Amino acid sequence: MPFKKIMATALVAAAMATSGLVQADSVRIGLVVKALGIGFFEAANQGAQEAAKELGDVEVIYTGPTSTTAEGQIEVINSLIAQKVDAIAVSANDTDALVPILKKAQQRGIKVVSWDSGVAPEGRQVHLNPSSNSLIGEMNVKLADEALKATGSDQGDIAILSATPTSTNQNIWIEEMKKVLPQYPQLNLVATVYGDDLADKSYRETVGLLKSHPNLKVIVAPTSVGIVAAAQAVQDQGRIGEVYVTGLGLPSELAGHVDSGAVKSFAIWNPIDLGYAAAMISYNLVQGNASDTEVGMGRIGVAQLDEQGNAAMAEPFVYNTSNVHAFADIF
């Protein structure tokens, strides 16, 4: 090629680069939520956008249907396939119904991650659970120990207020708690009662515990209905400061009980971290920065994958006076 033509080509390329017409391709991730307009998922998007900003070469497309249907998500995913995104990270409205469309996405070279609410293994490469059964059980015991210390006691009785006797996840978490309790000899488990995830029954069961166990210091309720009812019962019975309620719940429902002193701290997954981790996993899959056993989640750490590609993000996030009101506006 003549020298003048080489120079002309170089100048055109330089001009195009200066005008932004030539640039490195960014990784495009479709973040598909169960439905738009839900605070929990808006918070997850906040985390995903944080990941995109941190990585620098990532665009997160936040999308979802207007109602929580599989059909709506299928339509959204079809649109993302047509846009030729690099990855899709979805919180599924149906475990199995999304599999065919997500298989189609994978056949087009799109990486697929499910998070929060999973897709069957054949429809995705990785599923990110917010936490694990063992981490949830351990966190509930840690919170109970913290609550006991808040009463000023070196040791004391604790009780568990669960949902139903047949609730699979509740029973698993309780068994995980019992595995950890021997490491906390200062905590004496005296009763497990069931409120059937009904506010009035959970309230009555709590009142019964308060009357039956005079040395009761902590009630652990790993259920969002039970923890609110128990906190209200402790307040109504005039036992604030003597008995603390903890467990798993929502900031929007518990902020007032933290203010009253019935609840010192409680836990649930952080949706901001969940969206951040889902975006980071998606990016690393696109870049080939993953193995069969682990994939990076940025500041969250490394996700350990089982044989079906399942991973747990982290232990449940703790909420207390320092942060509960900020998150209460979100979910």
Kinemage of the C-alpha trace (Angstrom):
@kinemage 1
@onewidth
@group {chain A} dominant
@subgroup {mainchain}
@vectorlist {calphas} color= white
{ca met a 1} P 0.000 0.000 0.000
{ca pro a 2} L 1.428 3.458 -0.898
{ca phe a 3} L 2.643 5.566 2.001
{ca lys a 4} L 0.032 8.304 1.395
{ca lys a 5} L -2.796 5.753 1.497
{ca ile a 6} L -1.429 4.208 4.695
{ca met a 7} L -1.344 7.644 6.301
{ca ala a 8} L -4.853 8.473 5.136
{ca thr a 9} L -6.171 5.200 6.551
{ca ala a 10} L -4.434 5.842 9.854
{ca leu a 11} L -5.852 9.367 10.042
{ca val a 12} L -9.390 8.117 9.379
{ca ala a 13} L -9.011 5.460 12.079
{ca ala a 14} L -7.685 8.058 14.508
{ca ala a 15} L -10.568 10.387 13.741
{ca met a 16} L -13.086 7.610 14.244
{ca ala a 17} L -11.510 6.646 17.568
{ca thr a 18} L -11.535 10.294 18.686
{ca ser a 19} L -15.212 10.621 17.802
{ca gly a 20} L -16.058 7.470 19.731
{ca leu a 21} L -16.915 5.391 16.639
{ca val a 22} L -14.176 2.890 17.376
{ca gln a 23} L -14.017 1.557 20.916
{ca ala a 24} L -13.526 -1.656 22.790
{ca asp a 25} L -16.685 -3.776 22.907
{ca ser a 26} L -18.324 -3.715 26.301
{ca val a 27} L -19.799 -6.786 27.967
{ca arg a 28} L -23.598 -6.488 27.963
{ca ile a 29} L -25.499 -8.255 30.747
{ca gly a 30} L -29.272 -8.538 30.879
{ca leu a 31} L -30.401 -8.458 34.521
{ca val a 32} L -33.880 -10.016 34.419
{ca val a 33} L -35.997 -9.648 37.555
{ca lys a 34} L -39.300 -11.251 38.515
{ca ala a 35} L -41.154 -7.992 37.919
{ca leu a 36} L -40.291 -4.324 37.631
{ca gly a 37} L -41.205 -1.904 40.382
{ca ile a 38} L -40.252 -4.148 43.329
{ca gly a 39} L -37.903 -2.601 45.892
{ca phe a 40} L -35.877 -5.763 46.443
{ca phe a 41} L -35.023 -5.969 42.739
{ca glu a 42} L -34.427 -2.241 42.399
{ca ala a 43} L -31.801 -2.714 45.121
{ca ala a 44} L -30.321 -5.684 43.241
{ca asn a 45} L -30.033 -3.490 40.155
{ca gln a 46} L -28.209 -0.887 42.241
{ca gly a 47} L -25.625 -3.547 43.091
{ca ala a 48} L -25.345 -4.729 39.485
{ca gln a 49} L -24.752 -1.167 38.297
{ca glu a 50} L -22.092 -0.827 41.005
{ca ala a 51} L -20.352 -3.904 39.538
{ca ala a 52} L -20.592 -2.451 36.030
{ca lys a 53} L -19.014 0.809 37.160
{ca glu a 54} L -16.259 -1.039 38.985
{ca leu a 55} L -15.443 -3.203 35.958
{ca gly a 56} L -15.603 -0.290 33.534
{ca asp a 57} L -16.382 -2.201 30.336
{ca val a 58} L -19.798 -3.524 31.307
{ca glu a 59} L -23.341 -2.426 30.495
{ca val a 60} L -26.121 -3.850 32.679
{ca ile a 61} L -29.559 -3.845 31.062
{ca tyr a 62} L -32.103 -3.906 33.888
{ca thr a 63} L -35.336 -5.441 32.676
{ca gly a 64} L -38.262 -7.673 33.562
{ca pro a 65} L -41.981 -8.117 33.019
{ca thr a 66} L -44.672 -5.954 34.604
{ca ser a 67} L -46.080 -8.944 36.533
{ca thr a 68} L -44.462 -12.038 38.034
{ca thr a 69} L -45.144 -14.506 35.223
{ca ala a 70} L -42.924 -16.922 33.341
{ca glu a 71} L -44.528 -15.788 30.093
{ca gly a 72} L -43.474 -12.215 30.750
{ca gln a 73} L -39.888 -13.258 31.450
{ca ile a 74} L -39.766 -15.404 28.318
{ca glu a 75} L -40.744 -12.351 26.241
{ca val a 76} L -38.056 -10.265 27.930
{ca ile a 77} L -35.402 -12.940 27.424
{ca asn a 78} L -36.342 -13.272 23.740
{ca ser a 79} L -35.712 -9.552 23.391
{ca leu a 80} L -32.304 -9.848 25.060
{ca ile a 81} L -31.358 -12.700 22.723
{ca ala a 82} L -32.311 -10.499 19.768
{ca gln a 83} L -30.106 -7.731 21.210
{ca lys a 84} L -27.220 -10.246 21.299
{ca val a 85} L -26.306 -9.626 24.914
{ca asp a 86} L -23.300 -11.485 26.288
{ca ala a 87} L -24.976 -12.776 29.440
{ca ile a 88} L -28.381 -13.092 31.065
{ca ala a 89} L -28.762 -13.128 34.852
{ca val a 90} L -32.321 -14.013 35.849
{ca ser a 91} L -34.343 -14.355 39.056
{ca ala a 92} L -36.829 -16.885 37.750
{ca asn a 93} L -40.601 -16.845 38.081
{ca asp a 94} L -40.622 -20.553 37.197
{ca thr a 95} L -37.840 -23.096 37.646
{ca asp a 96} L -38.672 -25.154 34.548
{ca ala a 97} L -40.695 -22.924 32.214
{ca leu a 98} L -37.699 -20.720 31.381
{ca val a 99} L -35.434 -23.629 30.457
{ca pro a 100} L -36.273 -23.807 26.695
{ca ile a 101} L -35.714 -20.083 26.072
{ca leu a 102} L -32.535 -20.077 28.157
{ca lys a 103} L -31.264 -23.128 26.275
{ca lys a 104} L -31.801 -21.093 23.112
{ca ala a 105} L -29.775 -18.266 24.649
{ca gln a 106} L -26.930 -20.632 25.513
{ca gln a 107} L -26.962 -22.050 21.991
{ca arg a 108} L -26.378 -18.480 20.755
{ca gly a 109} L -23.294 -18.245 22.983
{ca ile a 110} L -24.972 -16.250 25.763
{ca lys a 111} L -23.888 -17.110 29.314
{ca val a 112} L -26.796 -17.716 31.682
{ca val a 113} L -26.857 -17.247 35.441
{ca ser a 114} L -29.855 -17.589 37.745
{ca trp a 115} L -29.852 -15.830 41.097
{ca asp a 116} L -32.203 -15.504 44.063
{ca ser a 117} L -34.833 -17.775 42.460
{ca gly a 118} L -33.261 -20.570 40.475
{ca val a 119} L -33.584 -22.132 37.039
{ca ala a 120} L -33.206 -25.891 36.535
{ca pro a 121} L -29.538 -26.798 35.859
{ca glu a 122} L -30.053 -27.492 32.158
{ca gly a 123} L -31.191 -23.897 31.650
{ca arg a 124} L -28.184 -22.122 33.174
{ca gln a 125} L -24.523 -22.520 34.035
{ca val a 126} L -24.526 -21.102 37.574
{ca his a 127} L -27.215 -20.540 40.192
{ca leu a 128} L -26.410 -18.092 42.977
{ca asn a 129} L -28.298 -18.707 46.216
{ca pro a 130} L -28.327 -15.734 48.587
{ca ser a 131} L -26.931 -17.939 51.355
{ca ser a 132} L -26.752 -21.592 52.475
{ca asn a 133} L -28.617 -23.597 55.099
{ca ser a 134} L -25.538 -23.938 57.274
{ca leu a 135} L -24.729 -20.217 57.089
{ca ile a 136} L -28.330 -19.313 57.956
{ca gly a 137} L -28.314 -21.651 60.963
{ca glu a 138} L -24.978 -20.328 62.174
{ca met a 139} L -26.062 -16.701 61.763
{ca asn a 140} L -29.221 -17.255 63.822
{ca val a 141} L -27.119 -18.613 66.699
{ca lys a 142} L -24.650 -15.720 66.429
{ca leu a 143} L -27.540 -13.268 66.624
{ca ala a 144} L -28.946 -15.077 69.655
{ca asp a 145} L -25.585 -14.813 71.403
{ca glu a 146} L -25.379 -11.107 70.604
{ca ala a 147} L -28.905 -10.616 71.962
{ca leu a 148} L -28.058 -12.502 75.162
{ca lys a 149} L -25.107 -10.194 75.772
{ca ala a 150} L -27.424 -7.208 75.281
{ca thr a 151} L -29.499 -8.390 78.261
{ca gly a 152} L -26.379 -8.199 80.419
{ca ser a 153} L -26.504 -11.939 81.146
{ca asp a 154} L -23.637 -14.395 80.832
{ca gln a 155} L -26.034 -17.230 80.119
{ca gly a 156} L -29.731 -17.716 79.560
{ca asp a 157} L -32.572 -19.623 77.950
{ca ile a 158} L -33.456 -19.207 74.305
{ca ala a 159} L -36.463 -20.443 72.355
{ca ile a 160} L -37.216 -20.882 68.671
{ca leu a 161} L -40.442 -19.638 67.088
{ca ser a 162} L -40.754 -21.394 63.726
{ca ala a 163} L -43.388 -21.466 60.984
{ca thr a 164} L -45.043 -24.887 60.623
{ca pro a 165} L -43.749 -28.232 61.931
{ca thr a 166} L -43.540 -29.448 58.302
{ca ser a 167} L -41.811 -26.389 56.827
{ca thr a 168} L -38.797 -27.864 55.025
{ca asn a 169} L -36.491 -24.860 55.063
{ca gln a 170} L -37.378 -23.909 58.642
{ca asn a 171} L -36.667 -27.429 59.894
{ca ile a 172} L -33.349 -27.537 58.059
{ca trp a 173} L -32.318 -24.197 59.556
{ca ile a 174} L -33.290 -25.338 63.040
{ca glu a 175} L -31.206 -28.501 62.637
{ca glu a 176} L -28.278 -26.365 61.491
{ca met a 177} L -28.748 -24.170 64.569
{ca lys a 178} L -28.658 -27.226 66.810
{ca lys a 179} L -25.377 -28.297 65.214
{ca val a 180} L -23.812 -24.954 66.145
{ca leu a 181} L -25.325 -24.512 69.622
{ca pro a 182} L -22.753 -26.741 71.415
{ca gln a 183} L -20.182 -24.056 70.549
{ca tyr a 184} L -22.280 -21.609 72.595
{ca pro a 185} L -22.762 -23.280 76.014
{ca gln a 186} L -24.123 -19.999 77.384
{ca leu a 187} L -27.248 -20.492 75.221
{ca asn a 188} L -29.738 -22.999 76.625
{ca leu a 189} L -32.426 -23.987 74.106
{ca val a 190} L -35.598 -24.666 76.115
{ca ala a 191} L -38.381 -24.810 73.525
{ca thr a 192} L -39.319 -24.811 69.853
{ca val a 193} L -42.832 -23.617 69.071
{ca tyr a 194} L -44.755 -23.098 65.836
{ca gly a 195} L -46.791 -20.086 64.789
{ca asp a 196} L -47.761 -21.582 61.401
{ca asp a 197} L -46.665 -18.304 59.760
{ca leu a 198} L -49.823 -16.704 61.128
{ca ala a 199} L -49.345 -13.409 62.944
{ca asp a 200} L -51.935 -14.047 65.650
{ca lys a 201} L -50.796 -17.588 66.447
{ca ser a 202} L -47.123 -16.523 66.445
{ca tyr a 203} L -48.051 -13.744 68.873
{ca arg a 204} L -49.871 -16.159 71.197
{ca glu a 205} L -46.997 -18.654 71.093
{ca thr a 206} L -44.594 -15.882 72.063
{ca val a 207} L -46.751 -14.826 75.020
{ca gly a 208} L -46.822 -18.485 76.093
{ca leu a 209} L -43.023 -18.679 75.955
{ca leu a 210} L -42.648 -15.523 78.031
{ca lys a 211} L -44.954 -16.906 80.727
{ca ser a 212} L -43.569 -20.461 80.750
{ca his a 213} L -39.849 -19.670 80.852
{ca pro a 214} L -38.932 -16.976 83.415
{ca asn a 215} L -35.225 -17.105 82.462
{ca leu a 216} L -35.976 -16.653 78.750
{ca lys a 217} L -33.615 -14.098 77.224
{ca val a 218} L -33.865 -14.587 73.459
{ca ile a 219} L -36.505 -15.706 70.973
{ca val a 220} L -35.155 -16.709 67.555
{ca ala a 221} L -37.712 -16.586 64.738
{ca pro a 222} L -36.284 -17.641 61.356
{ca thr a 223} L -39.522 -16.514 59.689
{ca ser a 224} L -40.509 -13.004 58.613
{ca val a 225} L -44.045 -13.382 60.007
{ca gly a 226} L -42.949 -14.853 63.330
{ca ile a 227} L -40.221 -12.341 64.075
{ca val a 228} L -42.597 -9.367 63.733
{ca ala a 229} L -45.295 -11.015 65.882
{ca ala a 230} L -42.764 -11.994 68.552
{ca ala a 231} L -41.307 -8.488 68.708
{ca gln a 232} L -44.787 -7.027 69.161
{ca ala a 233} L -45.573 -9.525 71.931
{ca val a 234} L -42.358 -8.696 73.803
{ca gln a 235} L -43.235 -5.007 73.597
{ca asp a 236} L -46.849 -5.519 74.670
{ca gln a 237} L -45.790 -7.692 77.621
{ca gly a 238} L -43.435 -4.980 78.883
{ca arg a 239} L -40.351 -7.183 78.470
{ca ile a 240} L -38.181 -4.901 76.337
{ca gly a 241} L -34.581 -5.053 77.551
{ca glu a 242} L -35.232 -8.350 79.344
{ca val a 243} L -35.987 -10.446 76.259
{ca tyr a 244} L -34.774 -9.810 72.717
{ca val a 245} L -36.202 -11.144 69.472
{ca thr a 246} L -33.974 -11.987 66.519
{ca gly a 247} L -33.946 -14.173 63.411
{ca leu a 248} L -34.808 -13.532 59.760
{ca gly a 249} L -37.000 -10.643 58.662
{ca leu a 250} L -37.477 -7.630 56.423
{ca pro a 251} L -36.092 -4.174 57.307
{ca ser a 252} L -39.339 -2.453 56.306
{ca glu a 253} L -41.280 -4.572 58.818
{ca leu a 254} L -38.736 -4.504 61.637
{ca ala a 255} L -37.340 -0.959 61.687
{ca gly a 256} L -39.926 0.122 64.256
{ca his a 257} L -39.165 -2.866 66.478
{ca val a 258} L -35.448 -2.068 66.328
{ca asp a 259} L -36.349 1.464 67.412
{ca ser a 260} L -38.483 0.135 70.295
{ca gly a 261} L -35.652 -2.086 71.537
{ca ala a 262} L -37.523 -5.359 71.119
{ca val a 263} L -35.070 -6.326 68.356
{ca lys a 264} L -31.359 -5.584 68.648
{ca ser a 265} L -30.385 -7.095 65.306
{ca phe a 266} L -31.694 -9.518 62.701
{ca ala a 267} L -30.608 -10.830 59.329
{ca ile a 268} L -31.694 -11.409 55.753
{ca trp a 269} L -29.813 -11.378 52.465
{ca asn a 270} L -28.622 -8.024 51.122
{ca pro a 271} L -30.200 -7.504 47.662
{ca ile a 272} L -27.553 -4.959 46.690
{ca asp a 273} L -24.808 -7.527 47.237
{ca leu a 274} L -26.879 -10.155 45.438
{ca gly a 275} L -27.218 -8.064 42.274
{ca tyr a 276} L -23.542 -7.119 42.442
{ca ala a 277} L -22.473 -10.760 42.761
{ca ala a 278} L -24.776 -11.905 39.936
{ca ala a 279} L -23.306 -9.283 37.606
{ca met a 280} L -19.741 -10.198 38.573
{ca ile a 281} L -20.371 -13.913 37.983
{ca ser a 282} L -21.935 -13.137 34.603
{ca tyr a 283} L -18.947 -11.026 33.603
{ca asn a 284} L -16.424 -13.668 34.654
{ca leu a 285} L -18.286 -16.365 32.715
{ca val a 286} L -18.213 -14.194 29.589
{ca gln a 287} L -14.495 -13.535 30.020
{ca gly a 288} L -13.721 -17.210 30.662
{ca asn a 289} L -12.569 -16.420 34.199
{ca ala a 290} L -14.307 -19.377 35.831
{ca ser a 291} L -13.716 -23.058 36.481
{ca asp a 292} L -16.054 -25.960 37.150
{ca thr a 293} L -15.676 -25.385 40.880
{ca glu a 294} L -15.438 -21.633 41.417
{ca val a 295} L -16.101 -18.204 39.971
{ca gly a 296} L -15.286 -14.748 41.290
{ca met a 297} L -17.882 -12.375 42.777
{ca gly a 298} L -15.713 -9.244 43.059
{ca arg a 299} L -15.649 -7.742 46.564
{ca ile a 300} L -17.997 -10.496 47.814
{ca gly a 301} L -15.352 -13.193 47.309
{ca val a 302} L -15.284 -16.441 45.333
{ca ala a 303} L -18.384 -18.564 44.741
{ca gln a 304} L -17.784 -22.269 45.308
{ca leu a 305} L -19.783 -24.309 42.793
{ca asp a 306} L -21.196 -27.771 43.393
{ca glu a 307} L -21.651 -30.377 40.649
{ca gln a 308} L -24.828 -28.680 39.436
{ca gly a 309} L -23.345 -25.201 39.417
{ca asn a 310} L -25.040 -24.040 42.629
{ca ala a 311} L -23.295 -21.552 44.885
{ca ala a 312} L -24.060 -19.623 48.067
{ca met a 313} L -23.179 -15.930 48.104
{ca ala a 314} L -22.507 -15.269 51.785
{ca glu a 315} L -23.875 -15.485 55.283
{ca pro a 316} L -27.068 -13.455 55.787
{ca phe a 317} L -26.564 -9.712 56.129
{ca val a 318} L -27.123 -8.222 59.590
{ca tyr a 319} L -29.413 -5.239 60.160
{ca asn a 320} L -29.444 -3.068 63.293
{ca thr a 321} L -29.810 0.572 64.336
{ca ser a 322} L -26.913 1.574 62.077
{ca asn a 323} L -28.531 0.551 58.804
{ca val a 324} L -32.098 -0.712 59.175
{ca his a 325} L -33.827 2.529 58.179
{ca ala a 326} L -31.752 2.920 55.016
{ca phe a 327} L -32.796 -0.563 53.921
{ca ala a 328} L -36.388 -0.161 55.154
{ca asp a 329} L -36.944 2.245 52.265
{ca ile a 330} L -35.840 -0.505 49.849
{ca phe a 331} L -37.589 -3.671 51.023
